Amino acid sequence: MKFYMKLRHKLATLKSCLYDKRLGIDASREFRKAPKAAEDNSFYKDMISYQPVFYGRLEKVLAYLKLTEDDVFVDLGCGKGRVLFFMAQQRIKKVIGVELNSDLFTVAQENLRNLRHRNSQIELLNIDAVCFDPVEVTIFFLFNPFGQSTLEKVLSNIKNSLSINPRKIRIVYYSAQFRQVLDKQNWLTYEGFVENDACLVWRSNQNRGKEVRM
Ligand SMILES: C[S@@+](CC[C@H](N)C(=O)[O-])C[C@H]1O[C@@H](n2cnc3c(N)ncnc32)[C@H](O)[C@@H]1O
């Protein structure tokens, strides 16, 4: 059993490596030099270290989401940018990557320069996720990037942004270590999961915009 799990992991890594090459990027877990990163300079000191998501999983997320040309997608804690460069192959309005670690951000910028193909606008921001203004975003992607404190502040920012720009938003939380934080938000409804509970999705309540305007 262990052997098959290891084999599956190796194959998924290989597939992702080949997919990276096709896009012209390098989003592997490895670093050419040690990242400054071990140091946690986030506001709440709860950064979780870099690990890229496998493309096979992203394909399932994409199939679930059914994105439209009006969608703005953000990866909060984008690392080297694999998720956003994958999503930028879709015809959507914009994809945004937010990454605090400057070494990872530099690689993401290099990847953006080398990216072979894109169908949407791409923006990269080297900031703490708590400082990100989410007002235009419709899809939030998080691959277990940080701890509870940052997550709570990020959610509070998203909630506030709905009163400025009432809209339907979805939050895709991969490897949802702090799912209880999302479950207790009364402005969100749990919508479903992608791939055996590994990735959970919430959406803003339908009448949220109206509620806020009252
Ligand atoms: C598990 S990795 C996910 C990488 C990428 N989203 C992917 O799926 O391939 C988490 C990333 O979040 C970044 N991160 C952690 N805390 C952050 C924060 N407060 N603001 C912005 N990025 C953060 C880390 O540096 C790391 O690159």
PDBQT file of the ligand as one rigid body, heavy atoms in Angstrom, charges set to zero:
ROOT
HETATM    1  C1  LIG A 301       1.650  25.588   0.660  1.00  0.00    +0.000 C 
HETATM    2  S1  LIG A 301       2.376  26.914  -0.274  1.00  0.00    +0.000 S 
HETATM    3  C2  LIG A 301       1.231  27.049  -1.630  1.00  0.00    +0.000 C 
HETATM    4  C3  LIG A 301       1.871  27.544  -2.917  1.00  0.00    +0.000 C 
HETATM    5  C4  LIG A 301       0.933  27.736  -4.101  1.00  0.00    +0.000 C 
HETATM    6  N1  LIG A 301      -0.322  28.335  -3.728  1.00  0.00    +0.000 N 
HETATM    7  C5  LIG A 301       0.641  26.420  -4.792  1.00  0.00    +0.000 C 
HETATM    8  O1  LIG A 301      -0.427  25.871  -4.503  1.00  0.00    +0.000 OA
HETATM    9  O2  LIG A 301       1.418  25.946  -5.598  1.00  0.00    +0.000 OA
HETATM   10  C6  LIG A 301       1.958  28.319   0.768  1.00  0.00    +0.000 C 
HETATM   11  C7  LIG A 301       2.582  29.647   0.307  1.00  0.00    +0.000 C 
HETATM   12  O3  LIG A 301       2.010  30.715   1.068  1.00  0.00    +0.000 OA
HETATM   13  C8  LIG A 301       3.003  31.707   1.308  1.00  0.00    +0.000 C 
HETATM   14  N2  LIG A 301       2.556  32.512   2.459  1.00  0.00    +0.000 N 
HETATM   15  C9  LIG A 301       2.493  32.115   3.766  1.00  0.00    +0.000 A 
HETATM   16  N3  LIG A 301       1.990  33.114   4.539  1.00  0.00    +0.000 NA
HETATM   17  C10 LIG A 301       1.751  34.173   3.712  1.00  0.00    +0.000 A 
HETATM   18  C11 LIG A 301       1.222  35.478   3.908  1.00  0.00    +0.000 A 
HETATM   19  N4  LIG A 301       0.865  35.895   5.130  1.00  0.00    +0.000 N 
HETATM   20  N5  LIG A 301       1.080  36.284   2.841  1.00  0.00    +0.000 NA
HETATM   21  C12 LIG A 301       1.436  35.872   1.590  1.00  0.00    +0.000 A 
HETATM   22  N6  LIG A 301       1.960  34.643   1.343  1.00  0.00    +0.000 NA
HETATM   23  C13 LIG A 301       2.106  33.794   2.384  1.00  0.00    +0.000 A 
HETATM   24  C14 LIG A 301       4.249  30.848   1.571  1.00  0.00    +0.000 C 
HETATM   25  O4  LIG A 301       5.437  31.592   1.419  1.00  0.00    +0.000 OA
HETATM   26  C15 LIG A 301       4.083  29.750   0.506  1.00  0.00    +0.000 C 
HETATM   27  O5  LIG A 301       4.682  30.120  -0.701  1.00  0.00    +0.000 OA
ENDROOT
TORSDOF 0
